[in-house]
């Protein structure tokens, strides 16, 4: 069973109490950013906090710069998995994944999205989305949009794009 987003309040207090028990310092706004990056999903928050704990072990101080690096560190750790998924995608699907990773709240069937990212027509986009959902890379939201199943994959796509250039 997959556990979706949860309310931050009690979970943030729990995380903060464990950080303090370990001697770590973090301010409330920075802790909120961890929840934002993790989309309030407990598994994502747990992974971010685990990597944060390990990377701040020497200083016990959690700074915003470290928090912003966390999803990239996780994406690098999971790179073999993402590479397998990437290799299973066709070239049009890869272009769509890149576009969606850059613009996750966009309406992918809109002309603006298609022109901005050089993709289309809508019929081929629909076929690509259907295939990417079937492969477990994306899921269709209740609102009819598409999101990455693994919230860290867009960071991997961005990281790979920057390192290949």
Buried (B, 14 or more C-beta within 10 A) or exposed (E): EEEEEEEBEEBBEEBBEEBEEEEBEBEEEBBEBBBEBBEBBEEBBEBBBEBBBEBBEEEEEBBEEBBEBBBBBBBBEBBEBBEEBBEEBEEBBBBBBBBBBBBEEBEBBEEEBBEEBEBBEEEEBEEBBEBBBEEEBBEEEEEEBBBBBBBBBBBBBBBBEEEEE
